Structures are given as C-alpha cells and as structure tokens.
Amino acid sequence: MIIGIGAESAGQFCDRTSRELAAALGVDPVLFPSDHIGFVNDAVTFAARLQEVLDQP
C-alpha cells in the first residue's frame, strides 16, 4: 500500500490526513514531487518518482 504526499503540501489538510491514514495503517507515507496535484503540474517527474517507488521490493 502506498500513501503518497506532495512534498510541497506540508502542513496542508491533504498532508495531515494522509499522514494520519498512513500511521493508522502502519505504513510510511511516500513523498512525491510538487504539491497535491503534482501528477498534473509535473507529470514527468511524478511518473519517474512513482516508477521508483513501485520498483522497490
């Protein structure tokens, strides 16, 4: 399970709720580049980070 957080979303509602969800599920949240919609604003960088995360065991 991956709980993703935009690195530039620190302290925002989406950041706080994602961190709480990750803690409740017992997983570490994964930081992605940009903000809450980094997959739109910087799709190439987001896709590279996502591939990196998915390639981990």
C-alpha positions as CSV (number, residue, x, y, z in Angstrom):
1,M,0.0,0.0,0.0
2,I,1.3,3.5,-0.9
3,I,0.1,6.6,0.8
4,G,1.5,9.5,-1.4
5,I,2.0,13.0,-0.3
6,G,3.1,16.0,-2.3
7,A,6.4,17.3,-0.9
8,E,5.1,20.9,-1.2
9,S,1.9,20.2,0.6
10,A,3.5,20.1,4.0
11,G,1.1,21.2,6.7
12,Q,-1.9,21.4,4.4
13,F,-5.1,19.4,5.1
14,C,-4.2,16.8,2.5
15,D,-0.8,16.3,4.1
16,R,-2.1,15.9,7.6
17,T,-4.9,13.5,6.7
18,S,-2.6,11.4,4.5
19,R,-0.1,11.2,7.4
20,E,-2.8,10.1,9.8
21,L,-4.0,7.5,7.4
22,A,-0.5,6.1,6.9
23,A,0.0,6.0,10.7
24,A,-3.3,4.2,11.2
25,L,-2.4,1.6,8.5
26,G,1.2,1.2,9.9
27,V,2.9,2.4,6.7
28,D,5.3,5.2,6.0
29,P,3.9,7.9,3.7
30,V,5.8,8.4,0.4
31,L,6.8,11.9,-0.7
32,F,6.2,12.8,-4.4
33,P,7.5,16.0,-6.1
34,S,5.4,19.1,-6.2
35,D,2.1,19.7,-4.4
36,H,-1.2,18.0,-4.0
37,I,-1.6,17.7,-7.8
38,G,2.0,17.1,-8.8
39,F,0.8,14.4,-11.2
40,V,-0.8,17.2,-13.2
41,N,1.7,20.0,-12.7
42,D,4.8,17.9,-13.3
43,A,3.7,14.6,-14.7
44,V,7.2,13.5,-16.0
45,T,8.8,14.0,-12.6
46,F,5.9,12.5,-10.8
47,A,5.9,9.4,-13.1
48,A,9.7,8.9,-12.5
49,R,9.1,9.0,-8.7
50,L,6.2,6.7,-9.0
51,Q,8.2,4.2,-11.0
52,E,11.0,4.4,-8.4
53,V,8.5,3.6,-5.6
54,L,6.9,0.8,-7.5
55,D,10.2,-0.8,-8.3
56,Q,11.1,-1.1,-4.6
57,P,10.5,-4.6,-3.0
